[in-house]
């Protein structure tokens, strides 16, 4: 005998906060931007592998520069970026973005004053015409720490040890871990295409081949350590460096640390 199935809603609407990449534009020249992104992607293959981004127009807002959003969307998607929203533009720019299908991003959570000032004073690199920075907060999930949960069959669920989040298993491409308000320790490899994020420092006891973002809440004293430094990208307190800027001799694939010196990323070997 069959029983009637209770009516279920077709969908639910829930609010959630996510860590997204911000693409801060310093030019309205879409062709120049595409060339710069292509050069960056050529030096770091997979860097923009279907990465959702928020387009930051703050540097263009004062002059109210016209942005060709349809062409911009095509260019970004061709380079592997997936634009989802805009922020910081003039009223005319924001209206044009909305007409092209890009809504306004939610306001960023407050950052510490030194970090906010460092981002405001950060010089744009002439060759790239764009910079990328982390924005927003991470979503709540297992203990508020995991953005992309590790497979349970691998015993990969992170665990806390004091104020540190510890991951025992390798991180594969596409996996992402965020240590909210803590340091992050990975006791294995971080593969190409994986991402590790921490509000504090990051320690990788194995090859670091993916992306590492330390000091995500603005802590400029955070550091990144690895016994095999070979990342796609490293960032501390919103200041980035990719393999487009070659690492010093004796660092690539070797035990090394990443730290900030003023507003400059410094990568140096670890001497045992």
C-alpha positions in Angstrom: 0.0 0.0 0.0 1.5 3.3 -1.0 1.5 6.3 1.3 1.3 9.9 0.2 4.5 11.8 0.2 4.4 15.1 2.2 4.7 18.2 0.1 8.3 19.5 0.2 9.4 23.0 -0.7 11.0 23.3 -4.1 13.9 25.3 -2.7 15.1 27.0 0.5 16.8 30.4 0.8 19.6 30.6 3.4 22.1 33.3 4.1 25.8 32.3 4.1 29.2 34.0 4.0 31.9 32.8 1.8 35.6 33.5 1.3 35.9 34.8 -2.2 38.7 36.3 -4.2 38.6 40.0 -5.1 39.9 41.2 -8.5 40.8 44.8 -8.0 40.9 46.6 -11.3 43.3 49.4 -11.9 42.3 49.9 -15.6 39.2 49.9 -17.6 41.1 48.7 -20.6 39.7 45.1 -21.0 42.2 44.1 -23.6 45.2 45.1 -21.4 43.6 43.3 -18.4 43.1 40.2 -20.4 46.8 40.2 -21.6 48.0 40.7 -18.0 45.8 37.8 -16.7 46.9 35.6 -19.6 50.6 36.2 -18.7 49.9 35.5 -15.1 48.1 32.3 -15.9 50.9 31.2 -18.3 53.4 31.5 -15.5 51.2 29.8 -12.9 49.0 27.2 -14.8 45.8 26.5 -13.0 46.0 29.6 -10.9 42.6 30.8 -12.2 41.0 27.4 -12.5 37.2 28.2 -12.3 37.9 30.7 -9.5 34.8 32.8 -8.4 35.7 36.4 -8.1 34.3 39.7 -7.0 35.3 42.6 -9.2 36.5 45.6 -7.2 36.0 48.9 -9.0 37.2 51.3 -6.2 40.3 52.4 -8.1 38.1 53.4 -11.1 35.2 55.0 -9.2 36.7 58.4 -8.6 37.0 59.1 -12.4 33.8 57.3 -13.1 35.5 55.4 -15.9 33.2 53.5 -18.2 33.6 49.7 -18.0 32.6 47.5 -20.9 31.1 44.8 -18.6 30.0 42.4 -21.4 33.5 42.3 -22.8 35.0 42.2 -19.3 32.9 39.1 -18.4 34.0 37.3 -21.6 37.6 38.1 -20.9 37.6 37.0 -17.3 35.8 33.7 -18.2 38.3 33.0 -21.0 41.1 33.3 -18.4 39.3 30.8 -16.0 37.8 33.4 -13.7 34.1 33.3 -12.8 32.8 36.8 -11.9 29.9 36.7 -9.5 29.5 40.3 -8.2 31.0 43.8 -8.1 31.9 46.2 -5.4 33.2 49.7 -4.9 32.1 51.3 -8.1 30.4 54.7 -8.8 26.6 54.7 -9.1 26.9 54.6 -12.9 29.4 51.8 -12.9 27.3 49.7 -10.4 24.2 50.3 -12.6 26.1 49.1 -15.7 27.4 46.1 -13.8 23.8 45.1 -12.7 22.6 45.5 -16.3 25.3 43.0 -17.3 24.1 40.6 -14.6 26.5 41.4 -11.8 24.9 42.3 -8.5 26.6 44.3 -5.8 28.7 42.2 -3.3 27.8 42.3 0.3 29.9 44.6 2.5 33.2 43.2 3.6 33.6 42.4 7.3 35.7 44.9 9.3 39.5 44.4 9.1 42.0 45.5 11.6 43.2 49.1 11.1 46.8 48.2 10.2 45.6 45.7 7.6 43.1 48.0 6.1 45.7 50.7 5.8 48.2 48.3 4.2 45.6 47.4 1.6 44.8 51.1 1.0 48.5 52.0 0.5 49.4 48.8 -1.5 50.9 49.9 -4.8 49.5 48.4 -8.0 52.0 46.4 -10.1 52.3 48.1 -13.5 52.7 44.8 -15.3 49.6 43.2 -14.0 47.1 46.1 -13.8 45.2 44.1 -11.2 45.7 42.7 -7.8 43.9 39.9 -6.0 43.0 39.7 -2.3 40.8 37.6 0.0 37.5 39.1 1.0 34.7 38.3 3.4 34.4 35.6 6.0 34.4 31.9 5.7 31.2 29.9 5.7 30.1 28.0 8.8 30.6 24.3 8.6 32.3 21.6 10.7 33.5 23.6 13.7 33.5 26.6 11.5 36.9 25.6 10.0 36.3 23.7 6.8 35.5 25.2 3.5 35.7 22.0 1.5 35.5 19.0 3.8 37.9 16.2 3.4 36.5 12.8 2.5 35.5 10.9 5.6 36.9 7.6 4.3 40.4 9.2 4.3 40.1 10.1 8.0 40.6 13.6 6.9 38.4 15.6 9.3 40.6 18.3 10.8 40.9 18.5 14.6 41.8 21.2 17.1 44.9 21.1 19.2 44.8 24.1 21.5 44.6 27.1 19.2 45.7 25.2 16.1 43.8 23.4 13.4 45.6 20.2 12.4 45.0 18.3 9.1 46.6 14.8 9.0 45.9 13.9 5.4 47.0 15.3 2.0 44.9 18.0 0.4 44.0 17.3 -3.2 43.2 19.8 -6.0 40.0 21.6 -5.4 40.0 21.1 -1.6 40.2 24.1 0.7 40.7 24.4 4.4 40.3 27.5 6.6 41.6 27.8 10.2 39.3 30.5 11.6 41.1 32.5 14.4 43.9 30.0 14.5 47.1 28.7 13.0 46.9 25.8 10.5 49.2 22.8 10.5 49.1 20.3 7.6 51.0 17.1 8.2 51.2 16.1 4.6 51.2 17.6 1.0 49.1 20.5 -0.3 48.6 19.6 -3.9 48.5 21.9 -6.9 45.0 23.4 -7.0 44.4 23.0 -3.3 44.1 26.0 -0.9 45.0 26.5 2.7 43.8 29.6 4.6 44.5 30.7 8.2 43.9 33.8 10.3 47.2 32.9 11.8 50.3 31.2 10.4 50.4 28.2 8.2 52.8 25.2 8.7 53.0 22.5 5.9 55.1 19.5 6.8 55.3 18.3 3.2 55.3 19.9 -0.3 53.3 23.1 -0.6 52.2 23.2 -4.3 48.8 24.9 -4.0 47.8 28.3 -2.6 48.6 29.4 0.9 46.9 32.5 2.5 48.0 33.4 6.0 46.9 36.3 8.1 43.6 36.2 6.4 42.0 38.6 8.9 44.8 41.1 8.5 47.6 39.8 10.8 50.8 41.0 9.1 52.9 39.0 11.6 51.6 35.7 10.3 54.0 33.4 8.4 53.9 30.5 6.0 56.3 27.5 6.5 56.8 24.5 4.4 59.4 21.7 4.1 59.0 21.8 0.4 58.1 25.4 -0.8 56.7 25.2 -4.3 53.4 27.1 -4.2 51.2 28.6 -6.9 50.5 31.6 -4.7 51.3 32.8 -1.2 49.6 35.7 0.7 50.0 37.3 4.1 47.5 40.0 5.3 46.2 40.6 1.7 49.6 41.0 0.0 50.3 38.4 -2.6 53.1 36.8 -4.6 52.8 34.2 -7.3 55.3 32.2 -9.3 55.2 34.9 -11.9 57.8 36.6 -9.6 60.4 33.8 -9.4 61.4 32.6 -6.0 65.0 33.1 -4.8 67.6 30.4 -5.5 67.7 27.8 -2.9 64.0 28.2 -2.0 62.1 26.4 -4.7 61.1 23.0 -3.4 63.2 23.4 -0.3 62.4 24.1 3.4 61.4 27.8 3.5 59.3 30.4 5.2 57.3 33.4 3.9 56.9 36.6 5.9 56.1 40.2 5.4 58.8 42.9 5.5 56.8 46.1 5.4 54.5 45.6 2.4 56.8 43.2 0.6 56.6 39.4 0.6 59.9 37.8 1.6 60.6 34.1 1.0 63.8 32.7 2.5 65.2 29.2 3.2 65.0 27.6 6.6 68.4 26.6 7.9 68.5 23.5 10.1 
